């Protein structure tokens, strides 16, 4: 092949290459223009009718905790040697927009549920929040009642001790949720509030009118008698103060003529100064009617105080003294319960905790459980 032929072939190849590159560039530009149009159309769809930017953000959170209890029973109380994955919880949320959000909480208790199994599946939250303005949000659906220190914030890295304290288990029946509607919000001055109308208790299933067993959990719950809760708090300078009042006009949902209305009042504080933290709470129920009065359940009350000391970022020591009584009426029923708890929390990460504590009970009926508990927990 002559040099002239080689040069001609090279020119032809260069022309073909240039033509191909031009075609590719034109196609890329066409694709880019098409994507721009798609983005514009999606933005029009997002803002159609509402005039506000939509976020459409899906979120996933959760927590869990494993407990080991080693307790010796006296006075008729049973021994307890038990290992239990007490709770596995998933939160699923969805932001429809900057103003409108969905929140849910699904919990598996005791690892297995179903016929003959020790656990159960529970829907503890499923509500819609709609921001009305900077200081007011409408809430409707299934939600946690804003009472006490633990009921709305009960993830294991957030509290001391392997088990939740007994006052916020038997007097404020944590975890406690209802179905209803109301408003909540915060103010720039540090105040916060919540006001809800919601489903109520039905204590007719137990002769002692114990509030914990009266939770209906919004599972085909009787709505003959509704309830209302008002909670108010203030937070600032390392101090959180709060309280709540709840009223229900018939605590047995119309099934017990010897019982009537119920009032709950509680106050609490959570104070932090340097490495020292102090938590304290008092709660009391007043149940009307001859039925509750006949078994001294017309008054059900409890309190605890819990100082803690942060040794370092990873280790916290705490002590807690608790008193509670679900039959604290004027009768002579021996029902008051007392408990000392001493423990330590280790945080290898702020959202992961390993716990150990020892407990000593001194109950009026003599049925005590003394021993130790071990646990681990997490949230994300």
matplotlib code that plots the C-alpha trace (Angstrom):
import matplotlib.pyplot as plt

x = [0.0, 1.4, 1.9, -0.9, -3.4, -2.3, -2.9, -6.3, -7.4, -6.2, -8.2, -11.3, -10.9, -10.6, -13.7, -15.7, -14.4, -15.3, -18.8, -19.3, -18.2, -20.5, -23.4, -22.6, -22.4, -25.7, -27.3, -25.9, -27.2, -30.7, -30.7, -29.7, -32.5, -34.9, -33.8, -34.2, -37.8, -38.5, -37.2, -39.4, -42.4, -41.7, -41.4, -44.7, -46.3, -44.8, -46.1, -49.4, -52.3, -50.3, -47.9, -45.2, -42.1, -42.6, -39.9, -41.2, -38.6, -38.9, -37.2, -36.4, -35.5, -35.8, -34.5, -34.2, -33.1, -32.0, -32.5, -31.1, -32.8, -31.4, -33.8, -34.5, -38.1, -39.1, -42.5, -44.2, -42.6, -41.1, -37.5, -36.6, -33.8, -34.7, -33.1, -35.4, -35.1, -37.7, -38.4, -37.6, -39.0, -39.1, -40.2, -41.2, -41.9, -42.8, -42.6, -45.3, -44.0, -42.3, -45.6, -47.1, -45.5, -46.5, -44.9, -45.4, -43.9, -44.3, -43.0, -42.4, -42.2, -40.5, -39.1, -42.0, -45.7, -48.7, -50.7, -48.9, -46.0, -44.9, -44.8, -47.0, -46.9, -48.1, -48.8, -47.8, -47.8, -49.4, -50.3, -50.2, -48.7, -49.7, -47.8, -50.4, -47.8, -44.5, -46.0, -48.8, -49.0, -52.2, -51.8, -54.3, -54.1, -52.5, -49.9, -48.1, -49.8, -47.5, -47.3, -44.1, -40.5, -40.4, -43.7, -42.8, -39.0, -38.4, -35.5, -33.0, -30.0, -32.2, -32.9, -30.9, -31.4, -32.1, -35.8, -38.0, -38.7, -41.7, -43.5, -43.6, -44.8, -47.6, -48.8, -48.0, -48.5, -45.6, -45.7, -49.2, -50.8, -54.2, -56.1, -57.3, -56.7, -55.2, -52.5, -48.9, -46.1, -43.2, -42.6, -39.4, -39.5, -38.8, -42.4, -44.0, -47.6, -49.9, -53.6, -55.4, -58.8, -58.4, -59.6, -59.5, -59.0, -61.3, -60.5, -63.5, -61.5, -59.7, -61.3, -58.5, -59.1, -55.3, -54.6, -52.0, -54.4, -57.0, -55.0, -57.1, -54.3, -56.8, -57.6, -61.4, -61.3, -64.6, -65.3, -68.2, -66.0, -63.3, -60.4, -58.5, -54.8, -53.1, -49.3, -47.2, -43.4, -40.5, -36.9, -33.7, -30.4, -30.0, -33.4, -36.7, -39.8, -43.2, -46.5, -49.7, -53.4, -55.8, -59.5, -61.8, -65.5, -65.9, -62.9, -64.8, -66.5, -70.0, -69.7, -69.4, -72.0, -69.9, -67.1, -66.9, -64.5, -60.7, -58.2, -54.4, -51.9, -48.1, -45.1, -41.5, -38.1, -34.9, -31.9, -28.3, -25.3, -21.9, -21.5, -24.5, -28.0, -31.2, -34.5, -37.6, -41.3, -44.6, -47.9, -51.3, -54.6, -58.0, -60.8, -64.3, -66.9, -67.7, -66.0, -62.5, -62.9, -63.9, -60.5, -58.5, -57.9, -59.6, -56.0, -53.1, -49.8, -46.0, -42.8, -39.1, -35.9, -32.9, -29.5, -26.8, -23.1, -21.3, -17.8, -16.7, -18.4, -18.8, -19.8, -22.7, -23.4, -26.9, -29.1, -32.9, -35.4, -39.0, -42.3, -45.6, -49.0, -52.0, -54.2, -53.2, -56.7, -57.8, -58.1, -55.6, -54.5, -50.8, -49.9, -47.1, -44.0, -40.5, -37.3, -33.7, -31.7, -28.0, -26.4, -24.0, -24.4, -21.6, -21.9, -19.4, -21.4, -24.0, -26.7, -25.5, -25.6, -24.7, -26.3, -26.0, -27.9, -28.8, -32.3, -33.6, -37.4, -39.2, -42.9, -45.6, -47.0, -43.5, -43.3, -39.9, -37.5, -33.9, -31.0, -29.3, -30.2, -28.0, -28.9, -28.0, -29.9, -29.6, -31.5, -30.8]
y = [0.0, 3.4, 6.3, 8.2, 5.4, 5.3, 9.1, 8.9, 6.0, 8.0, 11.0, 8.8, 7.2, 10.6, 11.8, 8.8, 9.2, 12.9, 12.1, 9.4, 11.8, 14.5, 12.0, 10.8, 14.4, 15.3, 12.2, 13.0, 16.5, 15.2, 12.8, 15.7, 17.9, 15.0, 14.5, 18.2, 18.1, 15.0, 16.9, 19.9, 17.6, 15.9, 19.2, 20.3, 17.1, 17.6, 21.1, 20.7, 21.9, 22.5, 25.2, 23.8, 21.6, 17.9, 15.9, 12.3, 11.0, 7.5, 6.8, 3.7, 3.6, 1.1, -0.3, -3.6, -5.0, -8.4, -9.0, -11.6, -11.7, -13.6, -13.0, -14.9, -14.8, -14.8, -14.7, -16.5, -14.7, -16.9, -17.2, -15.8, -17.2, -15.9, -14.8, -12.9, -10.7, -8.5, -6.1, -5.8, -2.6, -0.9, 2.7, 3.5, 7.1, 9.0, 12.7, 13.7, 17.3, 19.7, 20.0, 16.5, 13.4, 9.8, 7.9, 4.2, 1.8, -2.0, -4.1, -7.8, -8.7, -11.8, -13.0, -15.3, -14.6, -16.7, -19.5, -20.9, -18.5, -16.1, -12.9, -10.7, -8.3, -4.8, -1.7, 1.1, 4.1, 5.0, 8.7, 11.7, 15.0, 18.2, 21.4, 24.2, 26.8, 27.1, 26.4, 24.0, 20.5, 18.5, 14.8, 12.1, 8.3, 5.9, 7.6, 7.4, 9.3, 12.2, 11.3, 10.8, 10.6, 7.2, 6.7, 8.7, 8.2, 4.6, 3.4, 1.5, 3.8, 6.7, 5.3, 3.7, 0.1, -3.1, -3.0, 0.1, 1.5, 0.0, 3.4, 4.0, 0.5, 0.0, 3.5, 5.1, 2.0, 2.4, 1.6, 3.2, 4.3, 5.3, 6.3, 9.9, 13.4, 16.6, 19.3, 19.6, 22.1, 24.0, 27.7, 29.8, 30.4, 26.7, 25.7, 22.7, 21.3, 18.6, 18.3, 15.1, 13.5, 9.7, 6.3, 5.2, 2.4, -0.6, -1.9, -4.2, -7.3, -7.2, -7.0, -4.8, -2.0, -2.0, 0.7, -1.4, -4.2, -1.6, -0.7, -1.6, -1.0, 0.3, -3.3, -3.2, -1.0, -0.1, 3.6, 4.1, 6.4, 8.6, 10.3, 13.5, 14.3, 17.7, 17.8, 20.9, 21.2, 23.6, 22.9, 25.0, 25.4, 21.6, 21.3, 19.8, 20.2, 18.8, 17.4, 16.0, 15.6, 13.0, 12.5, 9.7, 9.7, 5.9, 3.8, 0.6, 1.7, 1.4, -2.2, -1.7, 0.5, 0.5, 2.4, 5.9, 8.5, 8.5, 11.3, 11.0, 13.7, 13.5, 15.8, 15.1, 16.6, 15.8, 17.9, 17.7, 19.7, 18.6, 14.8, 14.7, 13.9, 13.7, 12.3, 12.3, 11.6, 11.5, 10.1, 9.5, 8.1, 8.9, 6.4, 7.2, 4.7, 2.1, -0.7, 0.8, 2.0, -1.5, -2.9, 0.3, 1.0, 4.4, 5.8, 4.4, 6.3, 6.1, 8.0, 7.6, 9.5, 8.6, 10.3, 9.3, 10.2, 10.1, 8.7, 9.3, 9.5, 5.7, 4.9, 6.0, 4.9, 5.3, 4.6, 4.6, 4.4, 3.7, 3.4, 2.5, 1.1, 0.2, -0.2, 2.9, 3.8, 4.4, 0.7, -1.6, -3.6, -4.5, -3.6, -0.9, -1.9, -0.5, -1.1, 0.0, -0.4, 0.2, -0.1, 0.8, 1.5, 1.2, 2.9, 1.7, 4.0, 6.6, 4.4, 1.1, 0.2, -2.7, -2.6, -4.3, -3.6, -5.1, -4.8, -5.1, -5.1, -4.5, -5.1, -4.9, -8.3, -9.8, -11.1, -9.8, -10.5, -9.6, -10.2, -8.8, -8.1, -7.9, -6.4, -4.9, -2.5, -0.3, 2.2, 3.6]
z = [0.0, -1.0, 1.3, -0.5, 0.3, 4.0, 4.3, 2.7, 5.0, 8.0, 6.9, 6.4, 9.9, 11.5, 9.7, 10.9, 14.5, 14.5, 13.2, 15.9, 18.7, 17.4, 17.4, 20.9, 22.1, 20.6, 22.1, 25.6, 25.3, 24.3, 27.3, 29.6, 28.3, 28.8, 32.4, 33.1, 31.8, 34.0, 37.1, 36.2, 35.9, 39.2, 41.0, 39.5, 40.8, 44.3, 44.6, 42.8, 44.9, 48.1, 47.1, 49.5, 48.9, 49.7, 51.4, 51.1, 53.6, 54.9, 58.3, 60.3, 64.0, 66.8, 70.1, 72.0, 75.3, 76.7, 80.5, 82.9, 86.3, 89.3, 92.2, 95.5, 96.7, 100.4, 102.2, 99.4, 96.5, 93.8, 92.8, 89.4, 87.2, 83.7, 80.5, 78.2, 75.1, 76.6, 73.7, 70.0, 68.6, 65.2, 64.5, 60.9, 59.9, 56.8, 56.1, 53.7, 53.8, 56.1, 58.0, 57.9, 59.4, 60.2, 63.1, 64.1, 66.6, 66.4, 69.2, 69.7, 73.4, 74.8, 71.4, 70.5, 70.0, 69.1, 70.7, 73.8, 73.4, 76.1, 74.0, 71.9, 69.0, 69.9, 67.9, 70.3, 68.1, 64.7, 64.4, 62.1, 63.2, 61.3, 62.2, 62.6, 63.4, 65.2, 68.6, 67.9, 66.2, 65.7, 66.6, 65.8, 65.9, 68.4, 70.7, 74.0, 76.8, 77.9, 81.6, 83.7, 82.7, 80.9, 79.1, 76.0, 76.2, 77.3, 75.1, 77.3, 76.8, 78.2, 81.7, 84.6, 85.6, 83.8, 84.4, 84.3, 87.7, 89.5, 90.1, 86.3, 85.7, 88.3, 89.0, 85.7, 83.6, 81.2, 78.4, 78.1, 74.8, 73.8, 70.6, 70.3, 69.1, 70.5, 70.2, 71.5, 71.1, 72.5, 73.1, 72.8, 76.5, 77.2, 78.0, 76.4, 76.5, 75.3, 75.5, 74.2, 74.3, 74.1, 75.0, 78.6, 81.1, 81.8, 85.2, 85.4, 84.6, 88.0, 91.5, 92.8, 90.2, 89.4, 86.8, 84.9, 84.1, 83.0, 79.8, 76.8, 74.3, 71.7, 70.7, 70.1, 73.2, 74.8, 74.3, 76.6, 78.7, 77.2, 79.0, 78.7, 79.6, 80.0, 80.4, 81.0, 81.3, 81.3, 80.2, 80.5, 82.2, 82.8, 84.4, 83.2, 85.3, 84.4, 85.4, 84.1, 85.0, 83.6, 84.1, 83.1, 84.0, 84.4, 84.9, 84.3, 81.0, 82.5, 83.6, 87.4, 89.1, 92.3, 90.5, 89.1, 87.8, 88.1, 88.4, 87.9, 88.9, 88.6, 88.9, 88.0, 87.6, 85.8, 86.8, 85.6, 86.9, 85.7, 86.2, 88.7, 87.7, 89.8, 88.7, 90.9, 90.4, 92.4, 90.9, 92.5, 91.3, 93.0, 92.0, 93.0, 94.1, 96.7, 94.7, 94.7, 98.2, 99.5, 98.4, 99.3, 95.6, 95.7, 96.2, 94.2, 94.6, 94.3, 94.2, 93.6, 93.8, 91.7, 91.9, 89.4, 88.9, 85.6, 86.4, 82.8, 79.4, 79.3, 82.9, 85.1, 88.7, 90.2, 93.2, 93.4, 96.2, 95.3, 97.2, 95.6, 96.6, 94.4, 97.5, 99.4, 100.5, 104.1, 104.9, 106.6, 103.5, 103.7, 100.2, 100.3, 98.4, 98.8, 96.8, 96.8, 93.5, 93.1, 89.6, 86.9, 83.2, 80.7, 77.3, 74.7, 72.4, 73.4, 71.8, 73.3, 77.0, 79.2, 82.7, 86.1, 89.3, 92.6, 94.2, 97.7, 98.5, 101.8, 101.0, 103.6, 102.8, 103.2, 99.7, 98.6, 95.7, 96.3, 93.9, 90.8, 87.2, 84.1, 80.8, 77.4, 75.3, 72.2, 70.1, 66.6]

ax = plt.figure().add_subplot(projection="3d")
ax.plot(x, y, z, "-o")
ax.set_aspect("equal")
plt.show()
